[in-house]
Amino acid sequence: MDPNTTTQRSVEFVLDLICVHSYIAFTRFSRAAQRFRDSGGQVDVTFRPFQIAPDAPATGRPLFDVHKEAFGEDTARAIAEDTSFGAEDGLDIRFERAVHTNTLDAHRLVAAAASQGAAEAMAERLFRAYMTEGLNIGDPATLARLASEVGVEPPEDGASAVRAEIDRMRRLGVTSVPLVLVDDGPAMSGAQPEDAYLKALATPPAPARG
């Protein structure tokens, strides 16, 4: 990396923790960010919350049942049996295990982790819990256990702040996730290739007009 270039990057990453495309994007971005850091760069990532199912109950229900009601049993079964999602990225995504749930409290946990310097690790643990292990990441006891695994002190409050941030994302026009913004560069929508994220990190921001 050219030592004369700015190596500090500020990233906003809008995601939902029950969104498979967010998980894939997160995985690819994390690997790109590590490559950038290994070359001497610094990346400050701020996770912005979004809910693709804001009315989902925190008690959770099988994702299969949600898909069955929305698309019919044949399509729901095809989704449940599909093992291709995330495979090329080394992810073990098990739709047949997934517990569809409300993610407000999971986003609260990521926000709490951010204040403790562990947002990226906490987000990864929540994604894996939902996508691979079939855990209900809307359940308080499950969230407390996952927080303990990562070494994060769970939040005692913060729900109103997360709700306000979710509302702000929608007012800004965000209608789907994932969405990644590096400094003042163009928004990167959907799960981009790892090299695309690395290129965005390695490209110096445009000079400010004065």
C-alpha positions in Angstrom: 0.0 0.0 0.0 1.3 3.5 -0.9 2.2 5.2 2.4 1.2 8.5 0.9 -2.4 7.5 0.5 -5.0 7.8 3.2 -5.4 4.4 4.8 -8.2 5.2 7.2 -11.6 4.1 5.9 -15.0 4.8 7.4 -17.7 2.3 6.4 -21.4 2.2 7.0 -22.9 -1.3 6.6 -26.7 -1.5 6.6 -27.9 -5.1 7.3 -30.4 -7.4 8.9 -29.3 -10.4 10.9 -31.9 -12.8 9.4 -31.0 -11.8 5.8 -28.9 -14.4 4.0 -27.6 -11.8 1.5 -26.5 -9.6 4.4 -24.6 -12.6 5.8 -22.9 -13.3 2.6 -22.0 -9.7 2.1 -20.8 -9.4 5.7 -18.5 -12.4 5.2 -17.0 -11.1 1.9 -16.6 -7.6 3.3 -15.0 -8.9 6.5 -12.4 -10.9 4.4 -11.7 -7.8 2.3 -11.4 -5.6 5.4 -8.9 -8.1 6.9 -6.8 -8.0 3.7 -6.9 -4.2 3.8 -5.9 -4.2 7.4 -3.1 -6.7 6.8 -1.7 -4.3 4.2 -1.6 -1.5 6.7 -5.0 0.1 6.3 -7.5 0.9 9.0 -11.3 0.3 8.7 -13.9 1.7 11.1 -17.1 -0.1 10.5 -20.5 1.2 11.7 -23.4 -1.2 11.4 -26.8 0.3 10.7 -29.9 -1.7 11.6 -32.6 -2.7 9.1 -35.5 -5.1 9.6 -36.8 -7.1 6.7 -39.6 -8.5 8.9 -40.3 -5.8 11.5 -43.6 -7.5 12.5 -42.1 -10.9 13.1 -42.6 -12.1 16.7 -39.6 -12.4 19.0 -40.9 -15.8 20.1 -39.9 -17.1 16.6 -41.3 -19.6 14.3 -39.8 -22.0 11.7 -38.7 -20.2 8.6 -40.1 -23.1 6.6 -43.6 -22.2 7.8 -43.2 -18.6 6.9 -42.1 -19.5 3.4 -44.9 -22.1 3.1 -47.5 -19.4 3.8 -45.9 -16.9 1.4 -44.9 -19.2 -1.5 -46.5 -22.6 -1.0 -45.2 -25.8 0.3 -43.2 -26.9 -2.8 -41.2 -23.6 -2.9 -40.7 -23.7 0.8 -39.4 -27.2 0.6 -37.1 -26.3 -2.2 -35.7 -23.4 -0.2 -35.2 -25.5 2.8 -33.3 -28.1 0.8 -31.1 -25.6 -1.0 -27.5 -25.8 0.2 -26.0 -23.6 -2.5 -26.4 -20.2 -0.6 -23.0 -19.3 0.8 -21.3 -22.5 -0.2 -18.7 -20.8 -2.4 -17.9 -18.5 0.6 -17.4 -21.4 2.9 -20.6 -20.8 4.8 -22.9 -23.6 6.1 -26.4 -22.1 5.7 -29.2 -24.3 6.9 -32.6 -22.8 5.9 -34.3 -25.9 7.3 -33.2 -25.0 10.8 -33.8 -21.3 10.7 -36.1 -19.7 13.2 -37.7 -16.6 11.7 -37.8 -13.9 14.4 -37.8 -10.2 15.2 -34.2 -8.8 15.1 -34.7 -5.6 17.2 -32.9 -7.0 20.3 -30.2 -8.6 18.1 -29.5 -5.2 16.6 -29.4 -3.8 20.2 -26.8 -6.3 21.0 -24.7 -5.3 18.0 -25.0 -1.7 19.0 -23.9 -2.6 22.6 -21.0 -4.6 21.2 -19.9 -1.6 19.1 -19.4 0.5 22.2 -17.2 -2.3 23.5 -15.1 -2.7 20.3 -16.7 -6.0 19.3 -19.4 -5.2 16.8 -17.9 -7.2 14.0 -17.4 -10.3 16.1 -20.9 -10.0 17.6 -22.5 -9.6 14.2 -20.7 -12.7 12.9 -21.8 -14.7 15.9 -25.4 -13.7 15.4 -25.4 -14.5 11.7 -24.0 -17.9 12.4 -26.4 -18.6 15.2 -29.3 -17.9 12.9 -28.1 -19.2 9.6 -26.3 -22.3 10.7 -27.3 -23.3 14.2 -31.0 -22.7 14.0 -31.1 -20.5 17.2 -33.8 -17.9 17.9 -31.8 -14.7 17.9 -34.9 -12.9 19.2 -34.8 -14.8 22.4 -33.3 -12.9 25.4 -31.6 -15.9 27.0 -30.1 -16.9 23.6 -28.8 -13.4 23.1 -27.3 -13.3 26.6 -25.5 -16.6 25.9 -24.1 -15.4 22.6 -23.0 -12.1 24.1 -21.2 -14.0 26.8 -19.4 -16.1 24.1 -18.1 -13.0 22.4 -17.3 -11.3 25.7 -19.9 -8.5 25.3 -21.9 -7.1 28.1 -25.6 -7.2 27.0 -27.5 -3.9 26.8 -29.9 -2.9 29.5 -31.7 -0.4 27.2 -31.2 1.1 23.8 -34.4 -0.2 22.1 -35.6 3.4 21.3 -32.3 4.3 19.8 -32.3 1.3 17.5 -35.9 1.9 16.5 -35.0 5.5 15.7 -32.0 4.3 13.6 -34.2 1.8 11.7 -36.7 4.6 11.0 -33.8 6.8 9.8 -32.6 4.2 7.3 -36.1 4.0 5.8 -36.4 7.8 5.6 -33.1 7.8 3.8 -34.6 5.5 1.2 -33.1 2.2 2.2 -35.6 -0.5 1.1 -33.4 -3.6 1.0 -30.2 -4.9 2.4 -27.2 -5.3 2.4 -25.9 -1.9 1.6 -22.3 -0.8 2.1 -20.9 2.7 1.8 -17.1 3.3 2.0 -16.4 6.9 3.0 -18.3 9.1 0.4 -18.1 6.5 -2.4 -21.1 5.1 -4.2 -23.5 2.8 -2.3 -22.7 -0.9 -2.9 -26.0 -2.8 -2.9 -26.4 -6.5 -2.6 -23.7 -9.0 -1.9 -20.7 -7.8 -3.9 -17.6 -9.9 -4.6 -14.8 -9.8 -2.0 -12.5 -8.0 -4.5 -15.1 -5.3 -5.1 -15.1 -4.5 -1.4 -11.3 -4.5 -1.3 -11.2 -2.1 -4.3 -13.6 0.2 -2.6 -11.5 0.2 0.6 -8.2 0.7 -1.3 -9.5 3.6 -3.4 -8.7 6.9 -1.7 -11.7 9.1 -1.2 -12.2 12.1 -3.5 -10.6 15.3 -2.1 -13.1 17.6 -0.4 -14.1 20.6 -2.5 -13.3 23.8 -0.7 
